[in-house]
Amino acid sequence: MAFSKMVKPESSEVIHLEVLRTERLSPHWMRVTLGGGEIEKFRSMGFDQWFRLFLPIGGEAGLDRVPAKANSLLGYLRFLRIPSGERPVMRNYSVRAYRPASEGAGAEIDVDFVLHGSAEDGTAGPASRWAETCEPGEPVLILDEGITFNPQRGTARVVLVGDETALPAIASICASLPDDATGTALIEVPSEEDALTFPHPQGVDIVWLVRPHEFAPGTFALGRLSDLELPEAPFHAYAAGEQSLASGARKHLVGERGVDKNSVSFCGYWKISAGSAASKAARDASAEPRA
């Protein structure tokens, strides 16, 4: 996971939570709401706050063996020593929304999962399969990692760009911006149904980019970024999603548009492989004859 300078939480410890409910948002999105357990230990930082999520794919007993500092080198090595059949699946996710405790209800964290494949036919990855099939009461662990969106104090102009995996972070950033914030968010999604609307400052223009079949994830958004008229400085840019999109956006903004490198936050969530289905689809489409 490639990223720029992060703001770490005041304390980072394993927090025991459980599934409260799930909701299918679109063909490629599932929301899982977490709470209960040790939710009182979680401290919301807003913006693109992210955490490591440990899923009990090999059974609940594996969660009890996760080291307290599993995000440190020594802790991660200890995590890897958990037998493979028992070791929880660890993935990184953004806090889509946090709701503090209120009278009669505990605090809650919404986590939005991009669904790849299908749990029904066995093509889904472990995290997607879990999100589709988990039940209320199922335990999980989270380990807070802080935020990467790190503008100078008082900055209210933004440029946000990401693929579908960055949508939760961009939505959360917009929820944390001041009401008078201005700018543009370029969000690439695989289908119109996956363009999940969210609250944002009136001055921030949300541009949905439905990815054409012949484009690999992230490339369509990166192309639109190169055509975007940037706001007057000072502003802060944020790029996240597929690694080439995140690093490519930073390279374009800093190297070609002259943006101060300290005014660009970026985070590569994942890397497309040459043998992936998305990469193959893009290659096949590019080989098709054009009219």
One Martini backbone bead per residue (centre of mass of N, CA, C, O) as a GRO file, in nm:
protein
  291
    1MET     BB    1   0.085   0.043   0.030
    2ALA     BB    2   0.084   0.345  -0.108
    3PHE     BB    3   0.198   0.660   0.051
    4SER     BB    4   0.180   0.935   0.215
    5LYS     BB    5   0.179   1.135   0.461
    6MET     BB    6   0.071   1.059   0.780
    7VAL     BB    7  -0.187   1.056   1.029
    8LYS     BB    8  -0.172   0.942   1.333
    9PRO     BB    9  -0.290   0.802   1.590
   10GLU     BB   10  -0.265   0.826   1.925
   11SER     BB   11  -0.376   0.526   1.912
   12SER     BB   12  -0.291   0.168   1.849
   13GLU     BB   13  -0.538  -0.089   1.858
   14VAL     BB   14  -0.701  -0.360   1.909
   15ILE     BB   15  -1.048  -0.398   1.802
   16HIS     BB   16  -1.347  -0.524   1.914
   17LEU     BB   17  -1.605  -0.636   1.695
   18GLU     BB   18  -1.932  -0.628   1.526
   19VAL     BB   19  -2.190  -0.718   1.346
   20LEU     BB   20  -2.498  -0.548   1.279
   21ARG     BB   21  -2.512  -0.496   0.953
   22THR     BB   22  -2.644  -0.512   0.612
   23GLU     BB   23  -2.599  -0.358   0.268
   24ARG     BB   24  -2.710  -0.333  -0.054
   25LEU     BB   25  -2.619  -0.073  -0.284
   26SER     BB   26  -2.500  -0.243  -0.532
   27PRO     BB   27  -2.352  -0.451  -0.749
   28HIS     BB   28  -2.047  -0.343  -0.606
   29TRP     BB   29  -2.195  -0.296  -0.310
   30MET     BB   30  -2.118  -0.333   0.047
   31ARG     BB   31  -2.257  -0.278   0.367
   32VAL     BB   32  -2.087  -0.269   0.687
   33THR     BB   33  -2.190  -0.266   1.025
   34LEU     BB   34  -2.013  -0.161   1.310
   35GLY     BB   35  -1.988  -0.274   1.665
   36GLY     BB   36  -1.960  -0.295   1.972
   37GLY     BB   37  -1.768  -0.412   2.202
   38GLU     BB   38  -1.487  -0.171   2.160
   39ILE     BB   39  -1.595   0.107   2.034
   40GLU     BB   40  -1.492   0.317   2.256
   41LYS     BB   41  -1.184   0.310   2.138
   42PHE     BB   42  -1.273   0.471   1.905
   43ARG     BB   43  -1.128   0.741   1.696
   44SER     BB   44  -1.238   0.992   1.518
   45MET     BB   45  -1.087   1.176   1.217
   46GLY     BB   46  -1.188   1.155   0.950
   47PHE     BB   47  -1.185   1.163   0.636
   48ASP     BB   48  -0.951   0.893   0.535
   49GLN     BB   49  -0.989   0.691   0.742
   50TRP     BB   50  -0.803   0.396   0.837
   51PHE     BB   51  -0.791   0.027   0.844
   52ARG     BB   52  -0.744  -0.283   0.984
   53LEU     BB   53  -0.900  -0.589   0.880
   54PHE     BB   54  -1.020  -0.876   1.062
   55LEU     BB   55  -1.113  -1.195   0.937
   56PRO     BB   56  -1.289  -1.508   1.025
   57ILE     BB   57  -1.227  -1.737   0.802
   58GLY     BB   58  -1.084  -1.963   1.016
   59GLY     BB   59  -1.215  -1.850   1.262
   60GLU     BB   60  -1.240  -1.707   1.579
   61ALA     BB   61  -0.967  -1.800   1.709
   62GLY     BB   62  -0.774  -1.623   1.531
   63LEU     BB   63  -0.832  -1.344   1.664
   64ASP     BB   64  -0.683  -1.412   1.943
   65ARG     BB   65  -0.385  -1.416   1.779
   66VAL     BB   66  -0.367  -1.125   1.733
   67PRO     BB   67  -0.160  -0.886   1.754
   68ALA     BB   68  -0.153  -0.574   1.892
   69LYS     BB   69   0.099  -0.504   1.667
   70ALA     BB   70   0.034  -0.589   1.349
   71ASN     BB   71   0.171  -0.312   1.210
   72SER     BB   72   0.430  -0.422   1.280
   73LEU     BB   73   0.689  -0.608   1.204
   74LEU     BB   74   0.676  -0.807   1.441
   75GLY     BB   75   0.368  -0.842   1.442
   76TYR     BB   76   0.343  -0.951   1.151
   77LEU     BB   77   0.518  -1.201   1.192
   78ARG     BB   78   0.328  -1.320   1.404
   79PHE     BB   79   0.082  -1.334   1.224
   80LEU     BB   80   0.216  -1.536   1.012
   81ARG     BB   81   0.233  -1.776   1.239
   82ILE     BB   82  -0.038  -1.831   1.187
   83PRO     BB   83  -0.211  -2.063   1.078
   84SER     BB   84  -0.356  -2.062   0.771
   85GLY     BB   85  -0.640  -2.192   0.865
   86GLU     BB   86  -0.661  -1.951   1.107
   87ARG     BB   87  -0.591  -1.703   0.970
   88PRO     BB   88  -0.677  -1.404   0.921
   89VAL     BB   89  -0.803  -1.171   0.718
   90MET     BB   90  -0.625  -0.891   0.579
   91ARG     BB   91  -0.753  -0.553   0.541
   92ASN     BB   92  -0.804  -0.238   0.385
   93TYR     BB   93  -1.007   0.036   0.524
   94SER     BB   94  -1.254   0.271   0.522
   95VAL     BB   95  -1.431   0.519   0.674
   96ARG     BB   96  -1.740   0.607   0.579
   97ALA     BB   97  -1.879   0.608   0.876
   98TYR     BB   98  -1.950   0.788   1.188
   99ARG     BB   99  -2.140   0.709   1.491
  100PRO     BB  100  -2.215   0.812   1.774
  101ALA     BB  101  -2.333   0.778   2.062
  102SER     BB  102  -2.664   0.731   2.185
  103GLU     BB  103  -2.962   0.713   2.302
  104GLY     BB  104  -2.988   0.362   2.281
  105ALA     BB  105  -2.703   0.383   2.112
  106GLY     BB  106  -2.430   0.289   1.965
  107ALA     BB  107  -2.164   0.299   1.803
  108GLU     BB  108  -2.072   0.342   1.444
  109ILE     BB  109  -1.942   0.161   1.148
  110ASP     BB  110  -1.893   0.216   0.810
  111VAL     BB  111  -1.835  -0.038   0.551
  112ASP     BB  112  -1.723  -0.040   0.215
  113PHE     BB  113  -1.756  -0.292  -0.035
  114VAL     BB  114  -1.598  -0.419  -0.299
  115LEU     BB  115  -1.723  -0.634  -0.545
  116HIS     BB  116  -1.571  -0.944  -0.641
  117GLY     BB  117  -1.761  -1.124  -0.778
  118SER     BB  118  -1.905  -1.436  -0.633
  119ALA     BB  119  -2.020  -1.624  -0.372
  120GLU     BB  120  -2.203  -1.829  -0.524
  121ASP     BB  121  -1.963  -1.912  -0.755
  122GLY     BB  122  -1.658  -1.854  -0.622
  123THR     BB  123  -1.523  -1.561  -0.739
  124ALA     BB  124  -1.471  -1.443  -0.477
  125GLY     BB  125  -1.312  -1.295  -0.253
  126PRO     BB  126  -1.275  -1.306   0.083
  127ALA     BB  127  -1.397  -1.022   0.146
  128SER     BB  128  -1.642  -1.032  -0.040
  129ARG     BB  129  -1.764  -1.291   0.074
  130TRP     BB  130  -1.799  -1.190   0.359
  131ALA     BB  131  -1.982  -0.941   0.299
  132GLU     BB  132  -2.216  -1.122   0.170
  133THR     BB  133  -2.232  -1.346   0.439
  134CYS     BB  134  -2.252  -1.200   0.684
  135GLU     BB  135  -2.351  -1.176   1.031
  136PRO     BB  136  -2.493  -1.085   1.295
  137GLY     BB  137  -2.228  -1.106   1.550
  138GLU     BB  138  -1.981  -1.107   1.396
  139PRO     BB  139  -1.646  -1.106   1.437
  140VAL     BB  140  -1.391  -0.845   1.465
  141LEU     BB  141  -1.100  -0.658   1.365
  142ILE     BB  142  -0.930  -0.347   1.441
  143LEU     BB  143  -0.667  -0.108   1.306
  144ASP     BB  144  -0.569   0.194   1.339
  145GLU     BB  145  -0.404   0.443   1.088
  146GLY     BB  146  -0.555   0.696   0.994
  147ILE     BB  147  -0.440   0.961   0.773
  148THR     BB  148  -0.365   1.113   0.436
  149PHE     BB  149  -0.529   1.364   0.450
  150ASN     BB  150  -0.294   1.661   0.452
  151PRO     BB  151  -0.359   1.965   0.488
  152GLN     BB  152  -0.339   2.274   0.527
  153ARG     BB  153  -0.441   2.493   0.728
  154GLY     BB  154  -0.738   2.629   0.569
  155THR     BB  155  -0.793   2.450   0.339
  156ALA     BB  156  -1.075   2.478   0.075
  157ARG     BB  157  -0.929   2.350  -0.175
  158VAL     BB  158  -1.003   2.078  -0.410
  159VAL     BB  159  -0.861   1.761  -0.542
  160LEU     BB  160  -1.034   1.462  -0.636
  161VAL     BB  161  -0.910   1.120  -0.701
  162GLY     BB  162  -1.073   0.805  -0.814
  163ASP     BB  163  -1.179   0.504  -0.771
  164GLU     BB  164  -1.398   0.289  -0.629
  165THR     BB  165  -1.205   0.238  -0.376
  166ALA     BB  166  -1.218   0.568  -0.306
  167LEU     BB  167  -1.510   0.652  -0.239
  168PRO     BB  168  -1.524   0.643   0.074
  169ALA     BB  169  -1.298   0.854   0.118
  170ILE     BB  170  -1.419   1.090  -0.044
  171ALA     BB  171  -1.685   1.106   0.111
  172SER     BB  172  -1.549   1.160   0.389
  173ILE     BB  173  -1.401   1.414   0.314
  174CYS     BB  174  -1.653   1.581   0.237
  175ALA     BB  175  -1.778   1.558   0.529
  176SER     BB  176  -1.509   1.723   0.655
  177LEU     BB  177  -1.557   1.969   0.514
  178PRO     BB  178  -1.623   2.271   0.470
  179ASP     BB  179  -1.898   2.439   0.350
  180ASP     BB  180  -1.693   2.640   0.167
  181ALA     BB  181  -1.591   2.441  -0.013
  182THR     BB  182  -1.387   2.373  -0.306
  183GLY     BB  183  -1.411   2.182  -0.623
  184THR     BB  184  -1.302   1.846  -0.734
  185ALA     BB  185  -1.448   1.516  -0.815
  186LEU     BB  186  -1.299   1.221  -0.946
  187ILE     BB  187  -1.507   0.927  -1.022
  188GLU     BB  188  -1.444   0.593  -1.083
  189VAL     BB  189  -1.672   0.357  -1.236
  190PRO     BB  190  -1.819   0.057  -1.366
  191SER     BB  191  -2.112   0.194  -1.309
  192GLU     BB  192  -2.394   0.374  -1.263
  193GLU     BB  193  -2.487   0.213  -1.002
  194ASP     BB  194  -2.196   0.294  -0.851
  195ALA     BB  195  -2.301   0.594  -0.814
  196LEU     BB  196  -2.276   0.708  -0.498
  197THR     BB  197  -2.428   0.925  -0.334
  198PHE     BB  198  -2.322   1.228  -0.147
  199PRO     BB  199  -2.239   1.441   0.074
  200HIS     BB  200  -2.156   1.793  -0.006
  201PRO     BB  201  -2.028   2.063  -0.087
  202GLN     BB  202  -2.153   2.285  -0.310
  203GLY     BB  203  -1.850   2.363  -0.429
  204VAL     BB  204  -1.833   2.054  -0.497
  205ASP     BB  205  -1.762   1.875  -0.783
  206ILE     BB  206  -1.921   1.584  -0.903
  207VAL     BB  207  -1.751   1.339  -1.110
  208TRP     BB  208  -1.869   1.086  -1.307
  209LEU     BB  209  -1.685   0.786  -1.421
  210VAL     BB  210  -1.757   0.562  -1.661
  211ARG     BB  211  -1.595   0.286  -1.740
  212PRO     BB  212  -1.464   0.173  -2.004
  213HIS     BB  213  -1.391  -0.135  -2.124
  214GLU     BB  214  -1.093  -0.043  -2.247
  215PHE     BB  215  -1.028   0.036  -1.949
  216ALA     BB  216  -0.830   0.052  -1.701
  217PRO     BB  217  -0.812   0.102  -1.389
  218GLY     BB  218  -0.772   0.468  -1.363
  219THR     BB  219  -0.721   0.585  -1.658
  220PHE     BB  220  -0.967   0.767  -1.695
  221ALA     BB  221  -0.918   0.960  -1.456
  222LEU     BB  222  -0.633   1.049  -1.539
  223GLY     BB  223  -0.719   1.182  -1.805
  224ARG     BB  224  -0.915   1.393  -1.677
  225LEU     BB  225  -0.705   1.535  -1.502
  226SER     BB  226  -0.535   1.657  -1.743
  227ASP     BB  227  -0.805   1.845  -1.822
  228LEU     BB  228  -0.811   1.993  -1.561
  229GLU     BB  229  -0.896   2.277  -1.396
  230LEU     BB  230  -0.727   2.428  -1.166
  231PRO     BB  231  -0.716   2.573  -0.887
  232GLU     BB  232  -0.634   2.811  -0.693
  233ALA     BB  233  -0.392   2.890  -0.503
  234PRO     BB  234  -0.452   2.713  -0.246
  235PHE     BB  235  -0.444   2.351  -0.264
  236HIS     BB  236  -0.574   2.010  -0.236
  237ALA     BB  237  -0.463   1.688  -0.324
  238TYR     BB  238  -0.630   1.365  -0.404
  239ALA     BB  239  -0.508   1.021  -0.450
  240ALA     BB  240  -0.687   0.707  -0.521
  241GLY     BB  241  -0.621   0.351  -0.560
  242GLU     BB  242  -0.479   0.256  -0.801
  243GLN     BB  243  -0.146   0.285  -0.814
  244SER     BB  244  -0.121   0.435  -1.093
  245LEU     BB  245  -0.314   0.660  -1.018
  246ALA     BB  246  -0.181   0.779  -0.767
  247SER     BB  247   0.109   0.821  -0.885
  248GLY     BB  248   0.023   0.961  -1.153
  249ALA     BB  249  -0.113   1.207  -1.027
  250ARG     BB  250   0.130   1.315  -0.878
  251LYS     BB  251   0.317   1.342  -1.121
  252HIS     BB  252   0.138   1.536  -1.280
  253LEU     BB  253   0.104   1.766  -1.071
  254VAL     BB  254   0.410   1.811  -1.005
  255GLY     BB  255   0.563   1.771  -1.291
  256GLU     BB  256   0.334   1.924  -1.497
  257ARG     BB  257   0.175   2.152  -1.291
  258GLY     BB  258   0.342   2.258  -1.027
  259VAL     BB  259   0.273   2.121  -0.769
  260ASP     BB  260   0.308   2.098  -0.454
  261LYS     BB  261   0.394   1.813  -0.289
  262ASN     BB  262   0.250   1.908  -0.012
  263SER     BB  263  -0.042   1.922  -0.191
  264VAL     BB  264  -0.017   1.594  -0.204
  265SER     BB  265  -0.223   1.317  -0.165
  266PHE     BB  266  -0.152   0.956  -0.154
  267CYS     BB  267  -0.308   0.619  -0.239
  268GLY     BB  268  -0.230   0.278  -0.286
  269TYR     BB  269  -0.446   0.005  -0.265
  270TRP     BB  270  -0.377  -0.125  -0.554
  271LYS     BB  271  -0.270  -0.380  -0.806
  272ILE     BB  272  -0.258  -0.442  -1.127
  273SER     BB  273  -0.242  -0.727  -1.313
  274ALA     BB  274  -0.167  -0.882  -1.607
  275GLY     BB  275  -0.377  -1.137  -1.524
  276SER     BB  276  -0.619  -0.984  -1.492
  277ALA     BB  277  -0.937  -0.922  -1.582
  278ALA     BB  278  -0.908  -0.616  -1.635
  279SER     BB  279  -0.657  -0.633  -1.814
  280LYS     BB  280  -0.771  -0.825  -2.029
  281ALA     BB  281  -1.011  -0.650  -2.118
  282ALA     BB  282  -0.839  -0.414  -2.220
  283ARG     BB  283  -0.676  -0.573  -2.431
  284ASP     BB  284  -0.913  -0.685  -2.595
  285ALA     BB  285  -1.039  -0.410  -2.668
  286SER     BB  286  -0.781  -0.292  -2.813
  287ALA     BB  287  -0.798  -0.532  -3.041
  288GLU     BB  288  -1.038  -0.423  -3.154
  289PRO     BB  289  -1.197  -0.314  -3.409
  290ARG     BB  290  -1.241  -0.007  -3.567
  291ALA     BB  291  -1.476   0.196  -3.737
   0.00000   0.00000   0.00000
